[in-house]
């Protein structure tokens, strides 16, 4: 997949099949759009092009946009799109100036002149341009004069619930990682560097790797204990992860993400590791002391292993 960092980096292609959107999480609804994009591109022997925006438009346009947490980092989104098999990814820097483009200007300047679109695939209720004024209805009514065809992908549903990035965020913030997995079509992941902790876990037989997530906009699931898969140096291990402030140890410590990797004894400080969430086991609890905590951790480990077989 060829990645273009901005419009100036993009070289005009032969007539192509195109879609655009933020694609946060690249969930199953997005995947349906992307598979259709690939299908048409293959049938018509044309390249597939995804246009996305960075930073997320809500970071720029909303006064409380800084509170938004994203399902995927930009690096993860690029990786997901490459794995799907997209030919070209155009990442447009989204700022106040770009946000002022009308829907007609966006279509003419970007979709037609810059990208050379032959067919545009868009998701259900997709809007574009200043004040989100552009719509499928407008494109369909004007496709002849615009010079490209347009197709809308119907709303994707699971168990009669429409999939959206917002619903996935809500599920993760509630600890419902199984629901997030269904909607994403893959396990939710966190990637970060292993940093030095206080090493208390080691003293009670549960050494943990403390993970620092560099991107402050990346969504961290609810506090609690999770069964997880840990990817380290290309290998996968079972483990259990705690998110929270460890109330049994010291009352009200800073929120941490720490994982106990089963059957693992390597020095991985400063290594980048990836956590895949499998099952929420329980909420974080304050126990009467370290011994009671250790008894519970033994139980947590056995339960985690059941879900990770």
N, C-alpha and C positions, 0 to 999 in steps of 0.2 A: 504493500500500500504506500502510495506517495503522499506525504503530508506537506501541506503548504501553510506556512505561518504568515497569514495575511494576504490581502488581495494583490499586493505588489509581487509576491512570491509566486503567484499562480500564473501558469502559462496556459493560454486559451487552448481548449481541447477540440477535437472534432465533435460534432453533435453528440451529446451524452444524455444519460438517464440520471436524474438528480433528485435528491431530497434535502430538506433543511430542517433544523430544529436544535434544541439544546441537548437532547438525548441523555439526560442525567440518569445514570444507572444502566443505560441500554437494556431496559426491561423487556418482557415478552411482547408488549405492545409495540415498542420500538423495533424489536426483532422481526415482527411480522411485516412492518414497513420495509425494513432492510432486505428481507428475503424476497419480497416482491420487486424491490429495486434491482436486485441481482438477477432475478428471473427474467425481467423484461430486458435488462442490459444484455444478458446472455442470448436471449432469443433474437434480439435485433443486432447482435454483434457490436455493441457499443460499450463504452466504459461507464462504470457506476461512480457517481460523485456524491459525497455527503458534505453539506455545508453546516458547520456548527459555529458557535459563538463563545468567546472567552474574554473576560470573565462572564459568568452567568448573568443574563440581563437584569435579574432581580437585585444583584449586588449593586448595579449602577442606577437603576430606576427607582427602587424603593427606599424610603428613608430608614426603614429598619432592615434593609437587605443584608446588613452585616450579621444578622441573627440567623440567616438561612444556612442550613447545613446540607451539604450535597452527598448523594449516594456514591458518586464516583469522582475521583480527582481527574484532572485533565489527562494525566499519564495513563490512568486506568481506562478512561473512555477511549483513548487512542488505541490501547491494547485490545479492548473488546471489539472495536470496529475492524481492526486488522484481522482478528481471529475469525470474524464473520466472513471476511473475504472482499471487503470494499476496495475498489481500485484507487480512488483519490479522496483525500480528506482535506477540505479547505477550512481552516480555523480563522474566522474573522474576529479581530479585536473589537470588542463591544464597548463603546464609550458613549458619552452624551451626544456627540456629533453624529455618530452612526445611528443612534436611536431616533434622530429627527428625519431619517429617510422615510418618505411616504411609501405606501405599499406599491404604488406605480413606479416610483424611483427605484425601489428595491428590485422589482421585477425587471425593469428595463436595464438598469446599470449592472446588477449582479447576475440575475438568473439568465438574462438574454445575452447582454454584451460581453460580460466577463467569462461566464461559465459555458455559454453556447448550449443551452438546454434544448433537447429534443422532446423529452417527456419529463414531467415533474410529478413525483409521488409525494403525497402529503398524508399525515395522520388525521384521524377524526377530529373535527373542530379546531384544526390548526389555524392560527392567526399570525399575521406578519405585518411589518411596516409600523410606522408611527401610530401610537395608540392602538396597535393591534387591529387596524382597520381592514387589512387585506383578508380575504376569505376564499374558500373553495368555490363558493357560488360566483364570486367575481371572476376567478380564473376560468371557470367552466364557461361562463357567458362570453368571455373575451378570448378564448383560446385560439380561435382562427386568426384574429388580428395580431395576437401576441406571437404566433408562430410556433407554439409547442402544445402538446397534449398534456392533460392533467388528470390524475387519478387519485381518489381519496380512499384510504384504507378504513374500513368500518371499525367501530369501537371493539377492542379486544376485551373479552370478559373471561373471568374464571369464577365458577360457582356464582354466576350472576352478579359479580362485583366488577365494575370497570377498573382496569388497571391504570394506575397513574404513579408518577414519581412521588407525589404528595402522600398517597396511601402507603407506599413503601416506607417513606420516612416515618410516618406515624407508627407503623408496625414495629420498626426497629427501635424507636424511642420508647415503645412499650415492652420491649424484650421479645416480641413475637417474631423471632428470626425464621421460624418455619413458614409463616405467611410471606415474609419478605422473600424467602427462597422460591416459593411458588410464583410470585409475581415477577421476580427477576429472571427466573429460568436458570439460576445458578446460585451458589452460596454467596452471602454477603462477605466482603473481605475488608480487612484493615492491613495496611502495610506500613511498617515503621522500623526505626533503628532500635536495637537493644542497647539500653543505657544502664548505668550502675544504679542499683537500688540500695535499700538498707540491709538486705540479705537476711531478714528475719525468717523468711520461708525456709531457707537452708537449715536453720537451727531446729526446725520441727519436722524435717524430712520432706518438705515440699518446696524445693528451690524453684524460684520463678525468674523468668526473663521479663524485665520491665521494658515496655515498648513506648517509644516516643513517636507520636504521629506529627510529622512536620507541618502538614497542611491544616491550619486551624479551622478551615471551613468543612473538613471531612466529618461526616456524621458518626458519632460514637454511640453505639446502642445503649440501652438502659443499664443502670447499675445491676450487678448480679453475677452469678456463676454460670458459665456456658461450657458445653462440650464443643471442642473445636478441633480443626485440623491445622497443623502448623507446617508451613513450608520453609525449610532452612537449607540453604546451599543446594537447591535443586531436589532435595529429598522431602518426603512428607512424614509427619509424626502425629500421633494422637495426643491430645492434651486437654486441660481444662483452664479456663481463663476467668479471671476476676476483674470486674470493672467496679470501682468504688473507692471509698476512703478508709477501708479496713478498720471499722469501729472497735473491734475486739483488741487490736494492738495498741492504738493510741488515741482513741476517741474521735478526733475530727481532722484527720490528715488530708492532704490534697488528693484530689481524685487521681487514681492511677489505673493503668491497664497492665496487668501482669499475668503471664501464662506459665503454668507448670506443664512441661513437656514430658510425657511418659517415656520411661526407659531411654533416657537421654542424658549424656554427661559430656558435653563439649563446651568449650569457651566460645561464646558467640557475641561477646561485647563488640559493639559497633557494626555488627552484621545487620543487614536488612532482612526482615522476615515478614511473612504474610500469614495472617490468621483468617481461616474460613469458619464462619459460624454455623454450627450444626443444630444445636439444641439448647434452649434456655433451661437450666436446671433448677435454680431457686434465686430468691432475692438475697441481697447482702444482709446478714444478721449480726447483731452484737451478742457474742457468747459470754458466758460467765468467766471464761479465762482461756488461756492458750490450750490447755488439755482438752477442753470441750470443743474448741475450734479444730484441733487435730483429729478428734473422733469424727466430726462432721466432714472434714476434708477427705478422710478415708472413704466415707460413704459417697461423697460427691465423685470421687475418682472411679469407684465401682459403677456408679450410675452412668457416668460419662462413657466408660468403656462399652456399656451395653449399646449405646446409640452410635458408637464409632466403629463397631465391628464391620 
